[in-house]
């Protein structure tokens, strides 16, 4: 149906023609005014699993709930919650506008062949307004920031690549193929990008960064991550997140707040390391970066060479915890706990944690339920303003929603008085224009009315400022 604003799939409203599911659902197109087309029965096509053979021994389908044994997750705790079950990793992001980076503890090792190596990620992260970033970086950084190290291979997939071809919540397979002549990027087996870059390294960490659509409580699903070489079981480690007394990197002799960290994760350990990721800011002497743990000062070294010192560059550093801090006897807390660096200025601590040998008991929780339908995001603006009238343009965008709550219509108020009602029963999205006869300056309010009276009404407030004519 030409001009469709969305689709109804057996009673479920979506904004894009591609949705996840199985079987043969009945589908109707829905226009911006809620009018529905005749139903069409969708056909189910068998999937091709032959791609899995390229990842023999190196395909993680998340059947094991002990996520920390295989990955480090770099994200805001509490705002990014890993959940697993039924062979899928779900990253629940209830705070909105968050991102997460998974670093595989197994390294990608290149082969002596025309195809040097391959990485696959099956995810819905690159759907409408979302983003998938795959970084291949020598060393073991937890994050690379906006400017990756010089030797890194970075692949970014978002709406700018095959615009409008991915539905919200729909899984796709993205593969990064390294060859002797360059890099190829595939989506579901079809090539979508190439680059003449050939890596100079022989092994690298694989970082998978995902960003959900902005403006909604986020949710990203990862069905599988594959490395083309057989994965050697990484050494077991237990991570304990620790928070510095101040997230600003201090000067070497600057006064520190009297806030420390518990020594319990270190007590009796055979060895331990402190890892941290810092945002460089506007400079500083990285050779002088240390972590202060009580009275001890631990030198911190980068885990990857060729890092960027550009403003907002991010760098992962590591330091060996002194043996005296591992003893059974001693203080219960290490106070203060801060990072210091000459010329630190605006450098910030993004995350820090202890890494202790031994199997972690941490496991991901159960899969969260499918998120409920959400209302389209409404925007409004006054365009084509003349002395006697103004055109009000209203846009309802539901493209980033996995499922859409239908809209009954919207109302327009001018100076708090009701001016117009546009009913769109069952509406999903679209653009609408109304011409208002207005002279002088006015306040214009647009109120979105959902079909469900229990849902919160959205409102947009506009000001029309001009002299009366």
ABEGO torsion letter per residue (X at the ends): XBGBABBBBGGBBBABABBBEBEBBBBBBBBAAGBBBBBBBBBBBBBBAAAAAAABGABBAGABABAAAABBBBBBBGABBBBBEGGBBBBBBAAEGBBBBBBBABBBBBBBBABABBBBBBBAAABBGBBBBBBBBBEBBABAEABBBAABBBBBBBAABGBGABBBGBBBBBBBBBBAAEBBBBBGGBBABBBABBBABABBBBBBBBBBBBGBBBBBBBABBBBABBBBBBBBBBBBBBBBABABBBBAABBBBBBBBBAAAABGBABBBBBBBBBAEAEEBAAABBBBBEABBBBBBBABBGBBABBGBBBBBBBBBBAAAABABEBABBOBBBBBBBGAEABBBABBBBBBBEBBABBBBBBBBBBBBBBBBBBBBBBGBBAABBBBBBBBBAAABABBBBBAEBBBBBGGBBABBBBBBGBABEBBBBBBBBBEBBBBBBBBBBABAABBBBBBBBBBBBBBX
